[in-house]
């Protein structure tokens, strides 16, 4: 049996030099191990995703083809599968094929072109690529026959997806007519909730169905809100997982019998994450969520030459979770937590922020807002007198002023200190209903938890306290207090207004979000559906109707905020992140 290398690399979109050097380095290393075949991910030479850069900057394609020739010259005594963007050279077609070059002994002996082009969620393949109309030819190495597929070409098996197949052809069924011994999938597949479990079930099913070995090589890395987890793997003819690469890291895996040591199952595959049932504990997805965000932070900072982060520490849940994630990703010494209390910030919140910072060992500074707020209020009140436009009945001016002043402080710190990036700490629940301040808590160069709902953040807080090497870094008081920005006082209670007073319980809100995203529910669907929330709370129909209506009214007015969420990490099955979801700001669907 051939000695095979799974080259799970981390590329940079458009950096052909960098990607080519990495590919060549891996080939040379594989040759030193007397490997017969080395497999790279989809579009390894170009880097993925690449957006429109190779449409506007046409010289990149010329450069790519030059470096492909350089790679070819290094393949003496080895076969390499290298993904690249292949020009079609036909004005009647899209400009490129998504291709894999089969390089053997310093020659490209075959080019495999992707047949199925995804055009949903974060994928936009059909914008640039022409789908192949040809059945891929198998290649032979030392008497072993291999059928090569490119990512999506494995995702249309009718016996697995049944009525959910979205393409007319199944490239695997086609290629199996040529009787290969092994199938190889070169892929760029980002991590999402429940996706690893589905991929495992699919690949195992394909291997078992056709009684064939199945090799999957996936990219590792982060690019524009997408986290690629790697987790390349091999299945035997019985559909049993026999080898796996690292999750959320590069890897160079050598096998001469399609087997390896599996110490544990890949993150997200150890337990089934039921993506069709709402469960508020999120237990089966917390480890993957944590690792995705950590990897995303680390990658984003490294690839954009940032080393430090600064964030506001309010003593609340969102900023506390962000601080822990940043410290774990970048190191505690590289994190600055800034407490910016106003006159109405509680002593408990100030103490919680300080205790969290001490527990984490991050840098901490308190910058009170009072001396800046009062002069600004006077200036603004004088300004308002000269403006004759109609006023709001209950303006949020002072509330937003506090949030925006805090963001100004963070950006100023960033501007003053090299390689330091301010962090946006708002979450997905807040974004959905617009309960976040533009140029306030939404402002930053990166938003670690923008695709994580509030109830999942509470669960993640418990997870972090129990599973990190340093236990209980988040004070229990933070995990127990009602969420709120402490921006105004309730005149009836004399206490700061909590978020659920103004909106609805987060348990109910997050369940609405899940049904809207996962099931496509509208107002009537939600009203007629029994919520998980109702199993534990008495909920009158009028109250339920009021909350659902409030969700849609607030969401309708929040769409413009969805478009300005900073770069983040997509976590859930579905998202409002603009990389995935495109809703016109002026739309009126609710």
C-alpha positions as CSV (number, residue, x, y, z in Angstrom):
1,X,0.0,0.0,0.0
2,X,1.3,3.5,-0.8
3,X,2.7,5.8,1.8
4,X,0.4,8.8,1.9
5,X,0.7,12.3,3.5
6,X,-2.3,14.3,4.6
7,X,-1.0,17.9,4.3
8,X,-3.5,19.9,6.5
9,X,-2.1,23.4,5.8
10,X,-3.2,26.9,6.8
11,X,-3.2,29.2,3.8
12,X,-3.6,33.0,3.3
13,X,-6.0,34.1,0.5
14,X,-4.1,35.7,-2.4
15,X,-0.6,35.2,-0.8
16,X,0.6,32.9,-3.5
17,X,4.3,33.2,-2.4
18,X,3.4,32.1,1.2
19,X,1.1,29.3,0.1
20,X,3.5,28.0,-2.5
21,X,6.4,27.9,-0.1
22,X,4.3,26.0,2.4
23,X,3.2,23.5,-0.3
24,X,6.8,23.0,-1.5
25,X,8.1,22.6,2.0
26,X,5.5,19.9,2.7
27,X,6.4,18.1,-0.6
28,X,10.1,18.1,0.3
29,X,9.3,16.8,3.8
30,X,7.1,14.1,2.3
31,X,9.9,13.1,-0.1
32,X,12.3,12.8,2.8
33,X,9.9,10.2,4.3
34,X,9.7,8.4,1.0
35,X,6.0,9.1,0.6
36,X,4.3,8.1,-2.6
37,X,1.4,10.6,-2.5
38,X,0.8,13.9,-0.7
39,X,-2.7,15.5,-0.6
40,X,-3.4,19.2,-0.1
41,X,-6.7,20.9,0.6
42,X,-9.0,22.5,-2.0
43,X,-7.6,25.7,-3.5
44,X,-4.4,25.4,-1.5
45,X,-2.3,27.5,-3.8
46,X,-4.8,30.4,-4.0
47,X,-6.0,30.2,-0.4
48,X,-9.7,30.1,0.5
49,X,-11.9,32.1,0.7
50,X,-10.6,34.8,-1.6
51,X,-13.7,36.9,-2.4
52,X,-13.2,39.1,-5.5
53,X,-9.4,39.6,-5.3
54,X,-8.5,37.4,-8.3
55,X,-11.2,39.0,-10.4
56,X,-10.0,42.6,-9.7
57,X,-6.3,41.7,-9.4
58,X,-5.8,39.6,-12.5
59,X,-2.0,39.4,-12.0
60,X,-2.6,37.0,-9.0
61,X,-3.7,34.3,-11.4
62,X,-0.6,34.8,-13.6
63,X,1.5,34.5,-10.5
64,X,-0.4,31.5,-9.3
65,X,0.3,29.6,-12.6
66,X,4.0,30.5,-12.4
67,X,4.2,29.1,-8.9
68,X,2.3,26.0,-9.9
69,X,5.1,25.3,-12.4
70,X,7.6,25.8,-9.5
71,X,5.7,23.2,-7.5
72,X,5.6,20.9,-10.4
73,X,9.4,21.0,-10.6
74,X,9.7,19.7,-7.1
75,X,7.7,16.5,-7.6
76,X,10.3,14.1,-8.6
77,X,9.5,10.6,-7.2
78,X,6.2,11.7,-5.7
79,X,2.6,12.4,-6.7
80,X,1.0,15.6,-5.3
81,X,-2.6,16.7,-5.4
82,X,-2.6,20.6,-5.3
83,X,-5.8,22.7,-5.4
84,X,-5.7,25.8,-7.5
85,X,-8.0,28.2,-9.5
86,X,-7.7,27.1,-13.1
87,X,-8.4,29.6,-15.9
88,X,-11.2,28.4,-18.3
89,X,-9.9,30.4,-21.3
90,X,-13.4,30.5,-22.6
91,X,-15.4,33.7,-22.8
92,X,-18.7,31.8,-22.7
93,X,-17.9,30.3,-19.3
94,X,-17.1,31.6,-15.8
95,X,-13.5,32.7,-15.6
96,X,-12.2,29.7,-13.5
97,X,-12.5,26.1,-12.6
98,X,-12.0,25.0,-9.0
99,X,-9.4,22.4,-9.8
100,X,-6.9,19.9,-8.3
101,X,-3.7,19.4,-10.2
102,X,-2.5,15.8,-10.2
103,X,1.3,16.2,-10.4
104,X,3.6,13.2,-10.8
105,X,7.3,13.1,-11.6
106,X,7.5,16.8,-12.6
107,X,4.4,16.7,-14.8
108,X,0.7,17.6,-14.4
109,X,-0.7,14.3,-15.6
110,X,-4.4,15.2,-14.9
111,X,-6.6,18.0,-13.7
112,X,-9.7,17.2,-11.6
113,X,-12.4,19.9,-11.7
114,X,-15.1,20.5,-9.1
115,X,-18.5,19.5,-10.4
116,X,-20.9,20.7,-7.6
117,X,-20.5,24.4,-6.7
118,X,-22.2,25.5,-3.5
119,X,-23.9,28.8,-3.5
120,X,-25.6,29.0,-0.1
121,X,-24.7,30.2,3.4
122,X,-21.0,31.4,3.3
123,X,-20.3,29.8,-0.1
124,X,-20.3,31.7,-3.3
125,X,-18.5,29.4,-5.7
126,X,-20.8,29.9,-8.6
127,X,-19.9,33.6,-8.7
128,X,-16.4,32.7,-10.1
129,X,-16.3,29.0,-11.0
130,X,-17.5,27.0,-14.0
131,X,-18.9,23.6,-12.9
132,X,-17.1,20.7,-14.6
133,X,-19.4,18.7,-16.9
134,X,-16.9,15.7,-17.0
135,X,-16.7,12.7,-14.8
136,X,-13.3,12.7,-13.1
137,X,-10.8,10.2,-14.2
138,X,-9.2,8.0,-11.6
139,X,-5.4,8.1,-11.2
140,X,-3.1,5.2,-10.5
141,X,-0.1,5.1,-8.2
142,X,1.9,1.9,-7.9
143,X,-1.1,-0.2,-8.9
144,X,-3.5,1.6,-6.5
145,X,-6.5,3.4,-8.1
146,X,-7.7,6.7,-6.6
147,X,-10.8,8.7,-7.4
148,X,-10.5,12.4,-6.6
149,X,-13.3,14.7,-5.4
150,X,-13.3,18.4,-4.5
151,X,-15.2,19.2,-1.3
152,X,-18.9,19.5,-2.3
153,X,-18.6,16.7,-4.7
154,X,-19.1,14.3,-1.8
155,X,-22.2,16.1,-0.5
156,X,-24.9,14.8,-2.7
157,X,-25.2,11.1,-1.8
158,X,-28.9,10.3,-2.3
159,X,-29.0,7.4,0.2
160,X,-27.6,9.7,2.9
161,X,-29.4,13.0,2.2
162,X,-32.5,11.4,0.7
163,X,-34.9,14.2,-0.3
164,X,-32.4,17.0,0.7
165,X,-30.1,16.6,-2.3
166,X,-29.7,19.9,-4.1
167,X,-27.9,18.8,-7.2
168,X,-28.9,16.6,-10.2
169,X,-25.7,14.5,-10.2
170,X,-23.7,12.5,-7.6
171,X,-20.0,12.6,-8.6
172,X,-19.2,9.8,-6.2
173,X,-21.7,7.4,-7.9
174,X,-20.2,8.5,-11.3
175,X,-16.6,7.9,-10.3
176,X,-17.3,4.6,-8.7
177,X,-18.2,3.2,-12.1
178,X,-14.4,3.2,-12.7
179,X,-13.8,1.0,-9.7
180,X,-11.2,3.0,-7.6
181,X,-9.7,1.5,-4.5
182,X,-9.8,4.7,-2.6
183,X,-11.7,8.0,-2.7
184,X,-9.9,11.3,-1.9
185,X,-11.7,14.5,-1.0
186,X,-9.7,17.8,-1.1
187,X,-11.7,20.2,0.9
188,X,-12.1,23.7,2.5
189,X,-15.0,23.1,4.9
190,X,-15.6,25.6,7.8
191,X,-16.7,24.5,11.2
192,X,-20.3,25.0,12.2
193,X,-22.6,23.7,15.0
194,X,-23.3,20.0,14.3
195,X,-21.4,19.9,11.1
196,X,-18.5,17.7,12.2
197,X,-21.0,15.0,13.3
198,X,-22.8,15.2,10.0
199,X,-19.5,15.0,8.0
200,X,-18.4,12.0,10.0
201,X,-21.7,10.2,9.4
202,X,-21.6,11.1,5.7
203,X,-18.1,10.0,5.0
204,X,-18.5,6.8,7.0
205,X,-21.7,6.0,5.1
206,X,-20.0,6.5,1.7
207,X,-17.1,4.3,2.7
208,X,-19.4,1.6,3.9
209,X,-21.9,1.9,1.0
210,X,-19.2,1.4,-1.6
211,X,-16.9,-0.7,0.5
212,X,-14.0,1.7,-0.2
213,X,-11.4,3.6,1.7
214,X,-12.2,7.3,2.0
215,X,-9.6,10.1,2.6
216,X,-10.7,13.6,3.6
217,X,-8.1,16.4,3.7
218,X,-9.4,19.8,5.0
219,X,-7.9,23.2,5.4
220,X,-7.1,24.6,8.9
221,X,-7.2,28.3,9.5
222,X,-9.4,31.4,9.7
223,X,-10.5,33.8,7.1
224,X,-13.2,36.5,7.3
225,X,-15.6,35.1,9.9
226,X,-15.0,31.4,8.9
227,X,-13.1,29.0,11.0
228,X,-11.6,26.0,9.2
229,X,-11.1,23.2,11.7
230,X,-8.9,20.9,9.7
231,X,-9.7,17.5,11.3
232,X,-8.7,15.6,8.2
233,X,-9.4,11.9,8.4
234,X,-9.5,8.4,6.8
235,X,-12.2,5.8,6.9
236,X,-11.7,2.2,6.0
237,X,-14.0,0.0,3.8
238,X,-16.3,-0.7,6.7
239,X,-16.8,3.0,7.4
240,X,-14.7,3.0,10.5
241,X,-12.6,6.1,11.3
242,X,-9.0,4.8,11.2
243,X,-7.0,8.0,11.3
244,X,-7.5,11.7,12.1
245,X,-5.5,14.8,12.0
246,X,-5.5,17.6,14.6
247,X,-8.5,19.9,15.1
248,X,-8.0,23.7,14.8
249,X,-4.4,23.4,13.8
250,X,-2.1,22.5,11.0
251,X,-0.9,18.9,10.7
252,X,1.3,16.7,8.6
253,X,0.1,13.1,8.9
254,X,1.9,10.2,7.4
255,X,0.3,6.8,6.9
256,X,1.3,3.7,4.9
257,X,-1.7,1.6,5.8
258,X,-4.5,4.2,5.9
259,X,-4.5,3.9,9.7
260,X,-3.1,5.8,12.7
261,X,-3.5,6.3,16.4
262,X,-6.8,7.9,17.4
263,X,-6.5,9.1,21.0
264,X,-9.9,10.7,21.0
265,X,-12.7,11.6,18.5
266,X,-12.6,15.0,16.8
267,X,-14.1,18.0,18.7
268,X,-17.8,18.0,17.8
269,X,-17.9,14.4,16.7
270,X,-17.6,12.8,20.1
271,X,-21.3,13.4,20.8
272,X,-24.2,14.1,18.5
273,X,-25.3,17.7,18.4
274,X,-28.9,17.5,17.5
275,X,-29.4,20.4,15.1
276,X,-33.1,19.8,14.6
277,X,-34.1,20.2,18.3
278,X,-33.6,23.2,20.5
279,X,-31.8,22.5,23.7
280,X,-30.8,25.4,26.0
281,X,-27.8,23.7,27.7
282,X,-25.7,23.5,24.5
283,X,-23.5,21.0,26.2
284,X,-22.5,19.0,23.1
285,X,-21.3,22.2,21.3
286,X,-19.4,24.1,24.0
287,X,-16.0,22.6,23.4
288,X,-16.2,23.2,19.7
289,X,-17.5,26.8,20.2
290,X,-14.6,27.5,22.6
291,X,-11.9,26.1,20.2
292,X,-13.4,27.8,17.1
293,X,-13.4,31.2,18.8
294,X,-9.9,30.7,20.3
295,X,-8.5,29.6,16.9
296,X,-10.3,32.5,15.1
297,X,-8.9,35.1,17.5
298,X,-5.4,33.7,17.2
299,X,-5.5,33.5,13.4
300,X,-7.1,36.9,12.9
301,X,-4.6,38.7,15.1
302,X,-1.6,36.8,13.6
303,X,-2.6,37.3,10.0
304,X,-3.3,41.0,10.5
305,X,-0.2,41.7,12.6
306,X,-1.9,42.5,15.9
307,X,-0.5,41.1,19.2
308,X,-2.6,42.8,21.9
309,X,-6.2,43.4,22.6
310,X,-8.0,46.1,24.7
311,X,-11.6,45.7,25.8
312,X,-14.1,47.3,28.2
313,X,-14.6,45.3,31.3
314,X,-18.1,46.1,32.7
315,X,-18.3,43.2,35.2
316,X,-21.0,41.7,33.0
317,X,-21.2,38.4,31.2
318,X,-20.3,39.4,27.6
319,X,-17.1,41.3,28.4
320,X,-16.0,38.6,30.9
321,X,-16.4,35.8,28.4
322,X,-14.5,37.9,25.8
323,X,-11.7,38.5,28.3
324,X,-11.2,34.8,29.0
325,X,-11.3,33.9,25.3
326,X,-8.8,36.6,24.5
327,X,-6.4,35.7,27.3
328,X,-6.5,32.0,26.3
329,X,-5.9,32.9,22.6
330,X,-3.2,35.6,23.0
331,X,-1.8,35.3,26.5
332,X,-2.9,37.2,29.6
333,X,0.0,39.7,29.3
334,X,-1.3,40.9,25.9
335,X,-4.8,41.8,27.2
336,X,-5.8,45.1,28.7
337,X,-9.2,45.3,30.5
338,X,-10.5,48.8,31.0
339,X,-13.2,49.4,33.6
340,X,-15.1,52.6,32.6
341,X,-17.7,53.2,35.3
342,X,-20.3,55.9,35.2
343,X,-22.2,57.4,38.1
344,X,-24.8,54.6,37.9
345,X,-22.3,51.7,37.7
346,X,-22.8,49.5,40.7
347,X,-20.0,48.8,43.2
348,X,-20.6,45.1,42.6
349,X,-20.0,45.4,38.8
350,X,-16.7,47.4,39.4
351,X,-15.6,44.7,41.9
352,X,-16.5,41.9,39.5
353,X,-14.5,43.4,36.7
354,X,-11.5,43.9,38.9
355,X,-11.7,40.3,40.3
356,X,-12.0,38.8,36.8
357,X,-8.9,40.7,35.7
358,X,-7.0,39.6,38.7
359,X,-8.1,35.9,38.2
360,X,-7.0,36.0,34.6
361,X,-3.8,37.9,35.2
362,X,-4.6,40.5,32.5
363,X,-3.7,44.1,32.7
364,X,-6.4,46.2,34.3
365,X,-7.2,49.9,34.5
366,X,-10.1,51.9,35.7
367,X,-11.1,55.1,33.8
368,X,-14.2,56.8,35.3
369,X,-16.5,58.5,32.8
370,X,-17.9,61.3,35.0
371,X,-15.4,64.0,34.2
372,X,-16.0,63.5,30.5
373,X,-19.8,62.8,30.5
374,X,-20.9,66.0,32.3
375,X,-19.2,68.5,29.9
376,X,-20.5,66.5,26.9
377,X,-24.0,66.6,28.3
378,X,-23.8,70.4,28.7
379,X,-22.4,70.8,25.2
380,X,-25.1,68.6,23.7
381,X,-28.0,70.2,25.5
382,X,-26.9,73.6,24.2
383,X,-26.7,72.1,20.7
384,X,-30.1,70.5,21.0
385,X,-31.7,73.9,21.7
386,X,-30.8,75.1,18.3
387,X,-32.2,72.1,16.4
388,X,-35.9,72.4,15.7
389,X,-36.5,68.8,14.5
390,X,-39.1,66.6,16.3
391,X,-37.7,64.9,19.3
392,X,-38.1,61.4,20.6
393,X,-40.5,61.0,23.6
394,X,-37.9,59.0,25.5
395,X,-34.5,59.6,23.9
396,X,-31.6,57.3,24.5
397,X,-29.0,60.0,24.1
398,X,-27.2,59.8,27.4
399,X,-27.3,56.0,27.4
400,X,-25.7,55.8,24.0
401,X,-23.3,58.6,24.9
402,X,-21.8,56.4,27.7
403,X,-21.4,53.4,25.4
404,X,-19.8,55.5,22.6
405,X,-17.5,57.3,25.0
406,X,-16.3,53.9,26.2
407,X,-15.6,52.9,22.6
408,X,-13.8,56.2,22.0
409,X,-11.5,55.4,24.9
410,X,-10.7,51.9,23.6
411,X,-10.0,53.2,20.1
412,X,-7.8,55.9,21.5
413,X,-5.8,53.4,23.5
414,X,-5.5,51.4,20.3
415,X,-4.4,54.4,18.3
416,X,-1.8,55.2,20.8
417,X,-0.2,51.8,21.2
418,X,1.1,49.6,18.4
419,X,-0.4,46.3,17.4
420,X,-3.3,46.7,19.8
421,X,-6.9,46.0,18.6
422,X,-10.1,47.1,20.4
423,X,-12.7,44.4,20.9
424,X,-16.5,44.6,20.4
425,X,-18.2,42.7,23.1
426,X,-21.8,42.5,22.0
427,X,-23.5,39.2,21.4
428,X,-25.8,37.6,18.9
429,X,-29.0,38.0,21.0
430,X,-28.4,41.7,21.3
431,X,-27.6,42.1,17.6
432,X,-30.8,40.4,16.5
433,X,-33.0,42.9,18.2
434,X,-30.7,45.9,18.0
435,X,-30.0,46.0,21.7
436,X,-26.5,47.1,21.1
437,X,-25.0,50.6,20.4
438,X,-23.5,51.5,17.1
439,X,-20.1,53.0,17.7
440,X,-20.5,51.7,21.3
441,X,-20.3,48.1,22.4
442,X,-20.7,47.0,18.8
443,X,-17.5,49.0,17.9
444,X,-14.2,47.2,17.6
445,X,-11.7,45.6,15.2
446,X,-13.0,42.1,16.1
447,X,-16.1,40.7,17.8
448,X,-15.4,37.3,19.4
449,X,-19.0,36.5,20.5
450,X,-21.1,38.2,17.8
451,X,-22.5,34.8,16.7
452,X,-23.1,33.4,20.2
453,X,-26.5,33.9,21.9
454,X,-26.8,35.0,25.5
455,X,-28.0,31.7,26.9
456,X,-25.1,29.9,25.2
457,X,-22.8,32.4,26.7
458,X,-24.0,31.6,30.2
459,X,-23.4,27.9,29.4
460,X,-20.0,28.7,28.0
461,X,-19.2,30.6,31.2
462,X,-19.9,27.5,33.3
463,X,-17.9,25.5,30.8
464,X,-14.9,27.8,31.0
465,X,-14.9,27.7,34.8
466,X,-15.0,23.9,34.9
467,X,-12.7,23.0,32.0
468,X,-9.9,25.5,31.9
469,X,-6.7,24.5,33.7
470,X,-7.3,27.5,36.0
471,X,-10.8,26.9,37.4
472,X,-13.5,29.4,38.3
473,X,-11.8,32.5,36.8
474,X,-15.2,34.1,36.1
475,X,-16.8,35.2,39.5
476,X,-20.0,33.4,40.2
477,X,-21.7,36.7,40.8
478,X,-21.2,37.5,37.1
479,X,-22.8,34.3,36.0
480,X,-25.8,34.8,38.3
481,X,-26.6,38.5,37.8
482,X,-29.3,39.6,35.3
483,X,-27.7,40.9,32.1
484,X,-27.8,44.6,31.7
485,X,-25.6,47.5,30.4
486,X,-26.2,49.7,33.5
487,X,-26.9,52.7,31.3
488,X,-30.0,54.0,33.0
489,X,-32.0,53.8,36.2
490,X,-35.6,52.4,36.5
491,X,-37.5,55.2,38.4
492,X,-39.8,52.7,39.9
493,X,-37.2,50.5,41.5
494,X,-34.3,52.9,41.8
495,X,-32.0,50.2,40.3
496,X,-30.3,50.0,36.9
497,X,-32.6,48.6,34.1
498,X,-31.7,45.0,33.1
499,X,-32.0,43.9,29.5
500,X,-34.9,41.4,30.1
501,X,-37.0,44.2,31.6
502,X,-36.8,46.1,28.3
503,X,-37.1,43.1,26.0
504,X,-38.0,39.6,27.1
505,X,-36.3,36.7,28.9
506,X,-33.2,35.6,27.0
507,X,-34.3,32.0,27.2
508,X,-37.4,32.9,25.2
509,X,-35.6,35.3,22.8
510,X,-32.8,32.8,22.0
511,X,-35.4,30.1,21.3
512,X,-37.1,32.4,18.8
513,X,-33.8,33.1,17.1
514,X,-33.1,29.4,16.8
515,X,-36.5,28.7,15.3
516,X,-36.2,31.6,12.9
517,X,-32.7,30.6,11.7
518,X,-33.0,26.8,11.8
519,X,-36.7,26.2,10.8
520,X,-37.6,29.5,9.0
521,X,-40.5,30.1,11.4
522,X,-42.6,33.3,11.0
523,X,-44.9,34.9,13.5
524,X,-47.8,32.4,13.2
525,X,-45.4,29.4,13.3
526,X,-43.9,30.7,16.5
527,X,-47.2,31.6,18.1
528,X,-48.6,28.1,17.5
529,X,-45.5,26.2,18.5
530,X,-44.9,25.1,22.1
531,X,-41.5,26.5,23.2
532,X,-39.0,24.7,25.4
533,X,-39.3,27.7,27.6
534,X,-43.0,26.9,28.3
535,X,-42.0,23.6,29.9
536,X,-40.5,25.5,32.9
537,X,-42.5,28.8,32.9
538,X,-46.1,29.7,32.9
539,X,-46.6,31.7,29.8
540,X,-50.0,33.2,28.9
541,X,-50.8,33.4,25.2
542,X,-51.1,37.2,25.3
543,X,-47.6,37.5,26.8
544,X,-46.2,35.0,24.2
545,X,-47.8,37.0,21.4
546,X,-46.4,40.3,22.8
547,X,-42.9,38.9,23.0
548,X,-42.9,37.4,19.5
549,X,-44.3,40.7,18.1
550,X,-41.6,42.6,19.9
551,X,-38.9,40.4,18.5
552,X,-40.1,41.0,14.9
553,X,-40.6,44.7,15.4
554,X,-37.1,45.1,17.0
555,X,-35.5,42.9,14.4
556,X,-37.0,44.9,11.6
557,X,-35.3,48.0,12.9
558,X,-32.0,46.3,13.6
559,X,-31.1,45.0,10.2
560,X,-28.7,47.9,9.5
561,X,-26.8,47.0,12.6
562,X,-26.3,43.5,11.3
563,X,-24.4,44.9,8.4
564,X,-21.8,46.7,10.6
565,X,-20.9,43.9,13.0
566,X,-17.1,43.7,13.0
567,X,-15.2,40.6,11.9
568,X,-16.2,37.6,14.0
569,X,-16.3,33.8,14.1
570,X,-19.5,32.2,12.7
571,X,-20.5,29.5,15.3
572,X,-24.1,28.5,14.8
573,X,-25.9,26.5,12.2
574,X,-27.2,29.7,10.7
575,X,-26.1,33.3,11.3
576,X,-26.9,36.9,10.5
577,X,-23.3,37.5,9.8
578,X,-23.0,39.3,6.4
579,X,-20.6,36.7,5.1
580,X,-23.5,34.2,5.2
581,X,-26.8,36.1,5.3
582,X,-27.7,38.9,2.9
583,X,-30.9,40.9,3.8
584,X,-31.4,44.3,2.3
585,X,-31.5,47.0,5.0
586,X,-34.6,48.5,3.5
587,X,-36.5,45.1,3.4
588,X,-39.8,44.8,5.2
589,X,-40.4,41.1,5.7
590,X,-41.4,41.1,9.4
